[in-house]
Amino acid sequence: MLRNVEESVERLRRAPRRSPSDAARELMAAIFAPLARLLHRMNVTPNAITVIGCLLSFLGGTLLALGLWPVAVGVIVFASLMDGIDGLLARLTQQNSRFGAFLDSVLDRWSDSAFFIGLLIWHSRMGMQMEQVLSIVALASSLLVSYTRARAEGIGAECRRGLFTRLERILVLVAGVVFDQVTIALWITAALSTFTALQRIYYTWQYVKANPEH
């Protein structure tokens, strides 16, 4: 039993396998590298891109609340692209910083909240009680995915694994709006985000059990 736990922790310490999210980010890096270099020549900083992306997310959430969903989709997609470009710009120009990583993580949570709060307001206006509850659960479970990772890293466990990361959440949300299946998208987000948070709790438990002195 102990050997199994130790092997699990060793896998946790090693770099995680490439996931679909990793592949998507690599593809995005290849596509948007020229844009990142152009932004650098224009003296645009990664932190500025992060803030702009967050503001666009607030706009996307507002459009969702107003029921202007086709426009909201375009804004959300653009905001998500900005979220990827800030990290790419930081890596290409060697402007990585601890504060930049902190800012990006915090504003990502604000952006996620804007989307789900926008849906909550819309469903409240329409008197759709079940969807209101789903919006709240989807928001809470999404935040827990990131929180479990942050707390795991706080005790030394690298915990990036998980089935349903932010990229998947955005894709499901956009698909739900585009195909007018927001209720299904909220169910998927609530269920799979909760599952992912539990995955990360389990991985961290394995690490702590094998490293009681840390």
C-alpha positions, 0 to 999 in steps of 0.5 A: 500500500505504501509503495503504491502511495509513493509511486503515485506521489512520484508521478505527481512530482514529475511533469504532468503528461500532455493533456488536450489543454496543453496541446491547445496552448501549444497551438495557440503559442505557435499561432499568436507568437507574431502578435506577441512580438508585435505587442512587445515592440509596441511596449505593451506589457503582459500585465496590461494584456492581463488587465485588458482581458479581465475588463473584456470578461466583465463586458462579456458577463454584462452582455450575458446578463443583458441577454445579448448572447451572440455578442457576448460569445465574441467578447468572451472568446476574445477575452480568452485569447487575451488571457493566453497571449499575456503568458505567451508575451511574458515567456517570449520577452522574458518578462515572467514575474511572480507578481505577473503570475499572481495577477493573472491567476487572480484576474482569471477568477474574476473573469470566471465569476463575471461569466457565471454572475452574468448568467445568474442575473439573466436567469434571475430576470427570466425567473428560471430558478434551477438555472440560477442554482446551477449558475451558483454551483458552477461558479463555486465549483470552478473557483474550487478547482483553482483554489485546490491547486493553489493550496496544494502548491502552498504545501509543495505539491505540484497539482496541475492535473485534472479533467476540467481546467479553465480552458474546458470550462470556457469551451463548454460555456461558449458551446452552450451559448452558441447552441442555446444549451446553457442549462446543459453547459452549466450541468457539465461545468458544475459536475466536472469542475467538482470532480476535478477539485476532488481529483486534486484533493486526492492527488494532494492527499497522496503527496502529504501522506508520503511526505508527512514531514513537509 
